């Protein structure tokens, strides 16, 4: 009975959150993002404290992976360049986690009701992944460049990234964006911390 009640509450909460989800107006500035979406700041901060994953890296990964679109999916391939066909992967949501890795995350954390379309769960997933990258590959959580490569390629394929110029380009982009977000956060984080009673 208690589990059923928790599921119902989770579903209702998800509908409430989904109704408030939209891409932030200025994704180039993390302070503007968090001013508009204060709940996201609280989630990213909780993830940083729980997993040691820097807020700026979380946000740079989300920007690169989904552009902050909660329903983001890879574009469908096309037959004869015209007819829509299958998608190249099962990536979905803010984090663009694939089905298998998302299930691994849920099993490992016990977060059975986690949804890729909610920012809080996506943030926690990214933190979990960054922490595991640190443990498995010994990559510093502040090494934005290599952390993103591991995130994009997976722990098993990390060593082969040099053969993929596009991955190197994406990692440089995330590294640059995370550094910019860090500079911006240094100026506004204390004021965001003071706004404890603002929900969104």
C-alpha positions in Angstrom: 0.0 0.0 0.0 2.8 2.4 0.9 4.7 1.6 -2.3 1.5 2.2 -4.3 1.0 5.5 -2.6 4.7 6.5 -3.3 4.2 5.6 -7.0 1.1 7.8 -7.2 2.8 10.7 -5.5 5.8 10.3 -7.9 3.6 10.3 -10.9 1.7 13.4 -9.8 4.9 15.2 -9.0 6.3 14.3 -12.4 3.2 15.8 -14.1 3.7 18.9 -12.0 7.4 19.2 -13.0 6.8 18.4 -16.7 4.2 21.2 -16.9 6.9 23.6 -15.8 9.7 22.4 -18.0 10.9 24.5 -20.9 14.3 25.2 -22.4 15.9 28.2 -20.5 16.0 31.5 -22.4 19.8 32.0 -22.1 21.6 28.6 -22.0 25.0 30.4 -22.4 24.8 31.8 -18.9 24.4 29.3 -16.0 23.4 32.1 -13.6 20.5 33.1 -15.9 19.5 29.4 -16.2 19.3 29.0 -12.4 17.6 32.3 -11.9 14.9 31.1 -14.3 15.0 27.4 -13.0 15.9 27.6 -9.3 14.8 24.0 -8.8 17.5 23.0 -11.2 20.1 24.7 -9.1 18.9 22.9 -6.0 19.1 19.5 -7.9 22.5 20.2 -9.3 23.8 21.4 -5.9 22.5 18.2 -4.3 24.2 16.1 -6.9 27.5 17.9 -6.4 27.3 17.3 -2.6 26.2 13.6 -3.1 28.6 12.5 -5.9 31.3 15.2 -6.0 30.3 16.1 -9.5 30.9 19.9 -10.2 27.7 21.8 -11.1 29.4 23.4 -14.0 30.3 20.0 -15.5 26.8 18.7 -15.0 25.3 21.7 -16.8 27.9 21.6 -19.6 27.1 17.9 -20.2 23.3 18.6 -20.3 23.9 21.5 -22.7 26.0 19.4 -25.1 23.8 16.3 -24.9 20.3 17.7 -25.0 20.4 21.5 -25.2 18.3 21.4 -22.0 15.4 19.7 -23.9 13.7 17.3 -21.6 12.3 15.3 -24.5 15.4 15.2 -26.6 16.1 12.1 -28.8 18.6 11.4 -31.5 17.3 12.2 -35.0 15.9 9.3 -37.0 18.0 7.8 -39.7 16.5 8.0 -43.2 16.1 5.6 -46.0 17.1 7.1 -49.4 17.6 10.4 -47.4 13.9 10.9 -47.3 11.9 8.2 -45.4 12.3 8.4 -41.6 13.6 5.2 -40.1 15.0 4.1 -36.7 16.9 6.2 -34.2 20.6 5.4 -33.9 20.4 4.9 -30.1 17.9 4.8 -27.2 19.3 8.1 -25.8 16.6 10.2 -24.2 16.0 13.2 -22.0 18.3 15.8 -20.4 21.2 13.5 -19.9 20.7 11.5 -23.2 21.3 8.3 -21.2 20.7 5.1 -23.1 18.3 2.4 -21.8 20.9 0.0 -20.6 23.0 2.6 -18.6 19.8 4.1 -17.2 18.7 0.7 -15.8 22.2 0.2 -14.4 21.9 3.5 -12.6 18.5 2.7 -11.2 19.7 -0.7 -10.0 22.8 0.7 -8.5 21.1 3.6 -6.6 17.8 2.0 -5.9 16.1 5.0 -7.6 13.5 2.7 -9.2 11.2 5.6 -10.2 13.8 7.7 -11.8 12.8 9.3 -15.1 15.2 10.7 -17.8 12.8 13.5 -18.5 13.1 15.0 -15.1 16.1 17.3 -14.4 16.7 16.1 -10.8 17.0 12.5 -11.9 19.1 13.4 -14.9 21.4 15.5 -12.7 21.8 12.6 -10.2 22.5 10.2 -13.1 25.2 12.4 -14.4 26.7 12.7 -10.9 26.6 8.9 -10.5 28.3 8.5 -13.9 31.0 11.0 -13.1 31.7 9.3 -9.8 32.0 5.9 -11.4 34.3 7.3 -14.1 36.5 8.5 -11.3 36.5 5.1 -9.6 36.8 3.0 -12.8 39.2 5.1 -14.9 40.8 7.3 -12.2 39.8 10.5 -14.0 39.5 13.5 -11.8 36.0 14.9 -11.4 37.4 18.3 -12.3 38.9 17.0 -15.6 36.0 18.2 -17.7 37.5 17.1 -21.0 38.3 13.5 -20.1 35.2 13.1 -18.0 33.0 14.0 -20.9 34.8 11.6 -23.2 34.1 8.8 -20.8 30.5 10.0 -20.6 30.0 10.0 -24.3 32.0 6.8 -25.2 31.3 4.7 -22.1 33.9 3.3 -19.7 34.7 0.3 -22.0 35.3 2.4 -25.1 37.1 5.3 -23.5 40.6 4.3 -24.6 39.5 4.4 -28.3 38.4 8.0 -28.3 41.4 9.3 -30.3 40.1 7.5 -33.3 36.9 9.7 -33.2 37.6 13.4 -34.1 34.0 14.4 -33.4 34.2 13.1 -29.8 37.4 15.1 -29.2 35.6 18.2 -30.6 32.6 17.6 -28.3 34.9 17.2 -25.3 36.7 20.4 -26.1 33.3 22.1 -26.3 32.2 20.7 -22.9 35.5 21.7 -21.4 35.2 25.2 -22.6 31.6 25.5 -21.6 32.2 24.1 -18.1 35.0 26.6 -17.5 32.7 29.5 -18.5 29.9 28.2 -16.3 32.4 27.9 -13.4 33.4 31.6 -13.8 29.7 32.6 -13.9 28.9 30.4 -10.9 31.7 32.0 -8.9 29.8 35.3 -9.2 26.3 34.2 -8.5 26.4 31.0 -6.4 26.3 32.7 -3.1 23.2 34.7 -4.0 21.5 31.6 -5.3 22.2 29.8 -2.0 20.4 32.6 -0.2 17.2 32.2 -2.2 16.2 29.1 -0.3 12.5 29.6 -0.6 12.2 30.1 -4.4 11.1 26.9 -6.0 11.6 27.6 -9.7 
